[in-house]
């Protein structure tokens, strides 16, 4: 298969994506390259790219960007946004000929097994979805204390390498409506507007000095987790999806584990 056929497939199926402004595109390499093996991982880190190359992949499908300051939806190769310290990474991509495709908007909202649904389902928030406003869900659950809910979340994600969560608010407070969403879910005012009493947030773009303090002003408790952890189940499902849609390809998943540890 030619790499570009993957993008054609996503465009055909992803009717919920604004393809004129989508993040999903080839971000490195030649889309006309023939491919037999595909690696799928949360982010195209140098370590993950090397593992993919060692295993013979010609195409790397990443949910996130290659470089630090990538601008979502920008035209042209992602290399234009690379820091000087990232030059070696793009030189490595040139040398190996590895093609990188970012699959983000398509898979965030894919029904059932995409990032947003996989995160909610993986946390086993059993109850009625009372608000569906992408990128958020609000789920009604049985009454539970904040600290007990935080321990429940932590118990579900420990296998992904996260050994602690950050919790704000009164741990004894009873809550029944929980907001979750895709990776960058850092909007407590919107969560509260949708009826949530607590939000499961991710660490990317979250500043306690700003939104954290404001959440406290709103008396809105939060549980903070790693961005990649919140999306790993969905990315794993993406690998399964591609293997099913393209049976002639060898597709494998490179797992992501929490990038930090909590020392207390």
Residue, then its C-alpha position, 0 to 999 in steps of 0.5 A: x500500500x502507499x502511505x497516502x492511502x491511509x489519509x484517503x481512508x480517514x478523509x472518507x470515513x471521518x465525516x465529523x472532521x473539518x478537513x480544511x483545518x484538520x490536524x491530521x496530515x503527514x508531518x514528515x517523510x514522503x506520503x508516496x512511499x510504499x508501506x508494509x509495516x505500520x507503528x502506532x503510538x501516542x507521540x512520535x518521540x525519538x525513542x518510539x520512532x527508533x523502536x518502530x524503525x528497529x521493528x521494520x516500520x516504514x510508517x509511524x502513526x502518531x496521535x500527537x506532534x513530532x516537535x514541541x512547538x508544532x502548530x496544529x493544522x498548519x500547512x507544510x512539514x512540521x520541521x518548520x516549527x522544530x527547535x534547534x535542539x530537535x534538529x537531530x530528530x528530523x535529520x534521523x527521520x531524513x536518514x531513515x526515510x520514516x514517514x510520520x502521519x498525525x491521526x488526531x481529529x479523526x480518532x479523538x471523536x471516533x465512536x466507541x473506540x476513539x480517544x474520548x470514548x475509550x477514556x471514559x469507558x476505561x475509567x469505568x464511569x458507569x452511568x448516564x451521559x448527561x452532557x455530550x459537548x466535544x471534547x467533553x462528556x459529563x457522566x452521572x455516577x453513584x454518589x462518591x466522595x472526591x478522594x474515593x473517586x480520585x483513588x478509583x481513577x488512579x487504580x484504573x491508570x496504574x498499569x499505564x505507569x502513573x503512580x499518583x494523581x493531583x487532587x484539588x478540593x475537599x476530599x470528603x465532598x460528595x459528587x455525582x456528575x463527572x466531566x471527562x474528555x480528550x487529552x487537553x481537558x483543562x476548562x473547569x468553567x465549561x465543565x461546570x456549565x455542562x453540569x459537572x461537579x468534578x472534572x478529570x483534567x490532564x496536565x497539558x496546558x493546565x496552570x494552577x496559578x491560573x485555571x487551578x485557582x479559578x477552579x477553586x474560586x468556582x468551588x469546582x474540584x479537579x483530578x489531574x492526570x497525565x495527558x498521554x495516559x488519558x489517551x493511551x487506551x484510545x491509541x491502542x484501539x487505533x492500532x487495532x482499527x488499522x489492522x482490521x481496516x488494512x489486513x495486508x499491513x502489519x500493524x503494531x502498537x508501541x505502548x506509552x507509559x506515564x512520563x513522570x513519577x510521583x515522589x511523596 
